[in-house]
Amino acid sequence: MTTPADERLIAALQAEHAAIYAYGVAGAKLDSGTIGLARSADAAHRSRRDALVVRLSGAGVTPPPAAPAYALPFPVTDRASALKLLALVEDRTAAQWRLALAPTAGEVRKLALDALVDCAARGAGLRQVAGTTPLTSAFPGKA
């Protein structure tokens, strides 16, 4: 049986899977000035995904695998649309981590908070590189 905290961590894991997919798609449209950001972000999402898989498995919860593909909200045809997608993915991933705060405590809550802050900061950085505003919202992760 899964707990409310497990359910939120499962949702965060699914968001991490989707983020990794999006970075793979967007990476093909980025230039030498932005590909490093994407590689670093992809590595962070993979690390967080791996930690979640270990944590859930250790709690006796079967972690869901990544889907073979994810529907993108718009076509990614150039650098601008790639950066827009990645900023959106960071917002959506931050939202799942924000939802994980309430039912968690201790070390798991710290993991969720660190992930929320990381995604929010990365989203702001991507918007800055893209030249879009606002860079962030007053309450990152809240729709």
GIBEL-V18222 format. One record per backbone hydrogen bond with DSSP energy under -0.5 kcal/mol. NH is the residue of the N-H (numbers start at 1). CO is the residue of the C=O. E is the energy in kcal/mol with one decimal. If there is no record, write none. Layout:
# GIBEL-V18222
nh=<NH & NH>
co=<CO & CO>
e=<E & E>
This chain:
# GIBEL-V18222
nh=<7 & 8 & 9 & 10 & 11 & 12 & 13 & 14 & 15 & 16 & 17 & 18 & 19 & 20 & 21 & 22 & 23 & 24 & 25 & 26 & 27 & 28 & 28 & 29 & 30 & 30 & 34 & 35 & 38 & 39 & 40 & 41 & 42 & 43 & 44 & 45 & 46 & 47 & 48 & 49 & 50 & 51 & 52 & 53 & 54 & 55 & 56 & 57 & 58 & 59 & 59 & 60 & 61 & 63 & 77 & 82 & 83 & 84 & 85 & 86 & 87 & 88 & 89 & 90 & 91 & 92 & 93 & 94 & 95 & 96 & 97 & 98 & 99 & 100 & 101 & 102 & 103 & 104 & 108 & 109 & 110 & 111 & 112 & 113 & 114 & 115 & 116 & 117 & 118 & 119 & 120 & 121 & 122 & 123 & 124 & 125 & 126 & 127 & 128 & 129 & 130 & 131 & 132 & 140 & 142 & 143>
co=<3 & 4 & 5 & 6 & 7 & 8 & 9 & 10 & 11 & 12 & 13 & 14 & 15 & 16 & 17 & 18 & 19 & 20 & 21 & 22 & 23 & 24 & 25 & 26 & 26 & 27 & 31 & 31 & 34 & 35 & 36 & 37 & 38 & 39 & 40 & 41 & 42 & 43 & 44 & 45 & 46 & 47 & 48 & 49 & 50 & 51 & 52 & 53 & 54 & 55 & 56 & 57 & 56 & 61 & 75 & 78 & 79 & 80 & 81 & 82 & 83 & 84 & 85 & 86 & 87 & 88 & 89 & 90 & 91 & 92 & 93 & 94 & 95 & 96 & 98 & 98 & 99 & 101 & 105 & 105 & 106 & 107 & 108 & 109 & 110 & 111 & 112 & 113 & 114 & 115 & 116 & 117 & 118 & 119 & 120 & 121 & 122 & 123 & 124 & 125 & 126 & 127 & 127 & 137 & 139 & 141>
e=<-2.5 & -2.0 & -2.3 & -2.5 & -2.1 & -2.2 & -2.4 & -2.4 & -1.9 & -2.3 & -2.5 & -2.1 & -2.3 & -2.3 & -2.0 & -2.5 & -2.5 & -1.6 & -2.0 & -3.1 & -2.1 & -0.6 & -0.8 & -2.3 & -0.5 & -1.0 & -1.6 & -2.2 & -1.7 & -2.5 & -2.2 & -2.4 & -2.9 & -2.2 & -2.0 & -2.6 & -2.5 & -2.3 & -2.4 & -2.6 & -2.7 & -2.3 & -2.3 & -2.4 & -2.2 & -2.5 & -3.1 & -2.4 & -2.5 & -1.1 & -0.5 & -1.8 & -2.8 & -0.7 & -0.8 & -2.2 & -2.6 & -2.2 & -2.3 & -2.4 & -2.3 & -2.1 & -2.7 & -2.2 & -2.0 & -2.6 & -2.6 & -2.6 & -2.1 & -1.5 & -2.0 & -2.6 & -1.9 & -1.0 & -1.3 & -0.6 & -0.6 & -1.0 & -1.2 & -0.9 & -2.0 & -2.1 & -2.3 & -2.8 & -2.9 & -2.2 & -2.5 & -2.6 & -2.4 & -2.7 & -2.5 & -2.6 & -2.5 & -2.7 & -2.1 & -2.3 & -2.5 & -2.2 & -2.3 & -2.3 & -2.2 & -1.3 & -2.4 & -0.5 & -2.0 & -0.5>
